[in-house]
């Protein structure tokens, strides 16, 4: 039996496929440009406190030092505001300050110091699905369905509160979002295209709701005088669906590793199995979708051990594995009985519902309904890396500048 377990473990290590990695969900925002300052901008914070046990919000405002136009400042509302603020360097703000009409940046965050508030964003950034309360849970067990209420808050109380600090040009308001934030941006475009003038979705999770946004796009009314800017990473797989594009040959397993999981749920491995080091490649700290532990060690002769995961890690669904491959024990660490263990069958169904190239197709469909739509590829980047990479592309474009 031990020999069989060793063989199975070696096969899993040797056949593991690329992954989109898991963040440290306890990571705090730390010091940002809001604290250190940037030429041409000043910062101010607005708080909307929680009401009746609800969610509180903070809005870090990057305000141009240049006087506002007669119509008010154009503004970009950036979801996952703490993460976006961490990815905004002073040099980018310095460049934006030289625009003919520098934009106000509104970093929209839940009122805490977490870089990413996973549970809160899962609720606020996703629309309500048909099927009652049971349908309002994503494959990771998080409550969904609050997007319409959150859109009301952004266009109502939040906009009025920001307007008390600086004048706003209602005709030049933009919304930017990444991943689930991209889901929110597209839902707003399809359901209330008059809420903003410009919609920027970066690597939107089109698989969410088993392709719900693709269906919503098909039912959306025609829209004019609005702009869609959709960027997607192209790192050997379609970021929206997690599938290899047609030009990328899929493995004989049908796009899955030997475990039957999708390719992007297993760690990247490198080295010489059986003789040399087989080790997980380093993964960006801000990637969001990994479901298996990182594996490291010497396959066949050394230690193969899962790296420790944060106590609040939400996406792990398999036990941690440790031991000596080939010469020692392979042992699964039991997870606590009350640990969240997402059902991966819904995740597989969700990803299977979205074809490769769906993001590009979505842009073409929006052009057909009158939207000025642009697709921006971000080649060679993982899902998490596209967040920061999109900012120096979109923000200058919105300000009417060439990227710095």
Buried (B, 14 or more C-beta within 10 A) or exposed (E): EEEEBBEEBBBBBBBBBBBBBBBBBEBEBEEBBBEEEBEBBEBEEBEBEEEEEEBBBBBBBBBBEBEBBEEBBBBBBBBBBBBBBBBBBBEBBBBBBBBEBBBBBBBBBBBBEBBBBBBBBBBBBBBBBEEEEEEBBBBBBBBBBBBBEBBEBBBEEBBEBBEEBBBBBBEBBBBBBBBBBBBBBBBBBBBBBEBBBBBBBBBBBBBBBBBBBBEBBEEBEEBEEBBBBBBBBBBBBBBBBBBBBEEEEBEEEEBBBBBEBBBBBBBBBEBEBBEBBBBBEEBBEBBBBBBBBBBBBBBBBBBBBBEEBEEEBBBBBBBBBBBBBBEBEBEEEEBEEEEBBBEBEBBBEBBBBBBBBBBBBBBEBBBEBBBBBBBBEBEEBBBBBBBBBBBBBBBBBBBEBEEE
